[in-house]
Amino acid sequence: DEGLFSLEHKTTLNSIPGSVGIITSGEGAALRDIIHVLKRRSPFVNIIVRPARVQGTGAAEDISDGIMELSNNYNIDTIIIGRGGGSIEDLWAFNEEVLARTIFDCNTPIISAVGHETDYTIADFVADIRAATPSVAAELVCLSKDEIVQKIENIYNKLISIINDRINSENLKLENINTRINTLQPLNKISINKKILSHSYDTIIKIIKERLNNNNHHLIGYKK
C-alpha cells in the first residue's frame, strides 16, 4: 500500500559507474564471484566492500547499516547487496521490514542479488533491480570494457557521418553560389568565396561541439 514495490520509485542505474559498493559476507563465495566478474568485465570500476552479516539475528540491521554507510560516506554510483543460496531461513534477513525500508529510502541505486535464480525475497522487490545471482549482479551493474569501446566507436562513426553530410551540403551551396557569380570580377569572387568558406567552417565546428556535448553522457564514469 505504501508503494515500496512500485516501478515508479525505481532508479535507473548509471551504465558506466565510477564506484560500486558491495554488501555481503566478507568470507562468502558471493563476494568472490562479484569481484571476479567485475574485474574481468569492467576493470576500471572502483570496488568498495562493506562486509556484513547475511543471516541470523541482527543481519538485516547490519546490511541496513552498510547501505547507509556506503550511500552517505562514499561517492558510490550503485550498491549490490546479496548472498549465496540457502534455505528460506538462511535468506530471511532479506525479508525483514527494516531492510526493505532502508533500501526504499536509499538515494543510491541498489541491486539485490540473493540466493539462486529461483529465490525471491522482499529485498528483490524493493530494490531498483533484482539479479538472479551475485554473478549476474556484477554483469548488470556496469557495461563491459568491450561494450564501452563499441559505444565510443558508434558515437565516433555517427559524428563523422554527420560532419561529412554537412560538408557535402555546404559544398553544394558553394557550387550553386559560384555558378551565380561567374560573371563577377575575380576580386569579388574571391571575397565572396572567403566569406562562404568562413561560414562553412564555423558551422562545421559548431556541429562538432554540439554533437560531442550531446553524446557526453554516454561516457560518464568511463576511465581508460
C-alpha positions in Angstrom: 0.0 0.0 0.0 2.9 2.4 0.6 4.4 1.8 -2.8 7.7 0.2 -1.8 7.4 -2.3 -4.7 6.1 0.3 -7.3 8.1 0.6 -10.5 7.7 4.4 -10.4 10.1 4.5 -7.5 12.8 2.5 -9.2 16.0 4.4 -10.0 17.9 3.9 -13.3 21.4 2.6 -13.0 24.4 4.5 -14.3 25.6 2.2 -17.1 29.2 3.2 -16.5 29.6 3.7 -12.8 32.8 5.0 -11.3 32.4 3.2 -8.0 30.4 0.2 -6.9 29.6 -0.8 -3.3 29.2 -4.4 -2.3 27.5 -5.5 0.9 27.7 -9.2 1.6 29.6 -11.7 3.8 33.3 -11.0 3.7 34.0 -14.7 3.6 31.3 -15.9 1.2 31.5 -17.1 -2.4 29.1 -14.4 -3.4 31.8 -11.7 -2.8 34.5 -13.6 -4.8 32.0 -14.2 -7.7 31.1 -10.5 -7.9 34.7 -9.2 -7.7 35.8 -11.8 -10.3 33.2 -10.8 -12.8 33.7 -7.1 -12.3 37.4 -7.3 -12.7 37.1 -9.4 -15.9 34.3 -7.3 -17.5 34.9 -3.8 -16.1 38.4 -3.5 -14.5 38.2 0.3 -14.4 35.4 0.3 -11.8 36.4 1.1 -8.2 35.1 -1.5 -5.8 34.3 -0.8 -2.1 33.3 -3.8 0.0 31.4 -3.4 3.2 31.3 -6.8 4.9 28.0 -7.7 6.7 26.2 -10.5 8.4 23.8 -12.1 5.9 21.9 -14.4 8.1 20.9 -14.8 11.7 20.0 -12.3 14.4 20.9 -8.7 13.5 21.7 -9.5 9.9 19.0 -7.3 8.4 20.1 -4.4 10.7 23.8 -4.9 9.7 23.0 -4.9 6.0 20.9 -1.7 6.5 23.7 0.0 8.3 26.0 -0.9 5.4 23.7 0.6 2.9 23.6 3.9 4.8 27.3 3.9 5.3 28.1 3.5 1.7 25.4 5.8 0.5 26.3 8.6 2.9 30.1 8.4 3.2 31.3 7.4 -0.3 30.7 8.5 -3.8 29.0 5.3 -4.8 27.1 5.0 -8.1 25.5 1.6 -7.4 25.2 -0.8 -4.4 25.0 -4.5 -4.7 23.5 -6.4 -1.7 23.2 -10.2 -1.6 24.5 -13.6 -0.6 24.7 -17.1 -2.0 22.0 -19.7 -1.8 20.5 -21.3 1.2 17.3 -22.3 2.9 14.4 -19.8 3.4 15.6 -19.4 7.0 19.1 -18.6 5.8 17.8 -15.9 3.4 15.3 -14.4 5.9 17.3 -11.3 6.7 16.4 -10.1 3.2 12.7 -10.4 4.1 12.9 -8.1 7.1 11.0 -4.8 7.1 13.9 -2.8 8.4 16.0 -3.7 5.4 13.1 -3.1 3.0 12.6 0.4 4.2 16.3 1.2 4.1 16.5 0.1 0.5 13.5 2.2 -0.4 14.8 5.3 1.4 18.3 5.0 -0.1 19.1 7.5 -2.9 21.8 5.3 -4.4 20.5 2.6 -6.8 20.5 -0.8 -5.3 20.8 -4.3 -7.0 19.5 -7.2 -4.9 21.2 -10.5 -5.6 20.0 -13.0 -3.1 20.5 -16.7 -3.4 19.9 -18.7 -6.6 17.9 -17.9 -9.7 14.6 -19.3 -8.2 15.0 -17.5 -4.8 12.9 -14.3 -4.2 12.9 -12.1 -1.2 11.2 -8.8 -0.2 14.5 -7.1 -0.8 14.4 -8.2 -4.5 11.0 -6.4 -4.9 12.1 -3.2 -3.2 15.5 -2.9 -4.9 15.9 -1.0 -8.1 16.9 -4.2 -9.9 16.8 -7.8 -8.9 19.6 -10.0 -10.1 19.2 -13.8 -10.3 22.6 -14.4 -8.7 25.5 -12.4 -7.3 27.4 -13.1 -10.6 24.5 -11.7 -12.6 24.5 -8.6 -10.4 28.1 -8.0 -11.4 27.2 -8.2 -15.1 24.2 -5.8 -14.7 26.0 -3.2 -12.7 28.2 -1.9 -15.5 28.8 -2.2 -19.2 31.9 -4.3 -20.1 35.0 -2.7 -21.4 34.2 -4.2 -24.9 30.7 -2.7 -24.8 32.1 0.7 -23.9 34.6 0.6 -26.7 31.8 -0.3 -29.1 29.7 2.6 -27.9 32.6 5.0 -28.4 33.2 3.7 -31.9 29.4 4.1 -32.7 29.5 7.7 -31.5 32.6 8.4 -33.5 31.2 6.9 -36.7 27.9 8.8 -36.3 29.8 12.0 -35.7 31.9 11.5 -38.8 28.9 10.8 -40.8 27.1 13.9 -39.7 30.2 16.1 -40.4 30.6 14.6 -43.9 26.9 15.1 -44.7 27.2 18.7 -43.6 30.4 19.3 -45.6 28.7 17.9 -48.7 25.7 20.1 -48.1 27.9 23.2 -47.8 29.9 22.2 -50.9 26.7 22.1 -52.9 25.7 25.5 -51.6 29.1 26.8 -52.6 28.8 25.3 -56.1 25.4 26.9 -56.6 26.7 30.3 -55.5 29.8 30.0 -57.7 27.5 29.4 -60.6 25.6 32.6 -59.9 28.8 34.8 -59.6 30.7 33.6 -62.6 30.1 36.9 -64.2 31.5 38.9 -61.3 35.0 40.4 -61.2 37.8 38.0 -59.9 38.4 40.0 -56.7 34.7 40.0 -55.9 34.6 36.2 -56.4 37.5 35.7 -54.0 35.9 37.9 -51.4 32.5 36.1 -51.6 34.1 32.7 -51.5 36.2 33.6 -48.4 33.0 34.6 -46.6 31.3 31.4 -47.7 34.2 29.2 -46.6 34.4 31.0 -43.3 30.7 30.5 -42.6 31.0 26.8 -43.6 34.0 26.3 -41.2 32.1 28.0 -38.3 29.1 25.8 -39.0 31.1 22.6 -39.0 32.9 23.4 -35.8 29.6 24.3 -34.1 28.1 20.9 -35.2 31.1 19.0 -33.8 30.9 20.7 -30.4 27.1 20.2 -30.2 27.4 16.5 -31.1 30.2 15.9 -28.6 28.1 17.6 -25.9 25.0 15.6 -26.7 26.9 12.3 -26.5 29.0 13.2 -23.5 26.5 11.4 -21.1 27.4 8.1 -22.8 30.9 8.4 -21.5 30.2 9.4 -17.9 32.2 7.3 -15.5 34.5 5.8 -18.2 38.1 5.6 -17.3 40.9 4.3 -19.6 
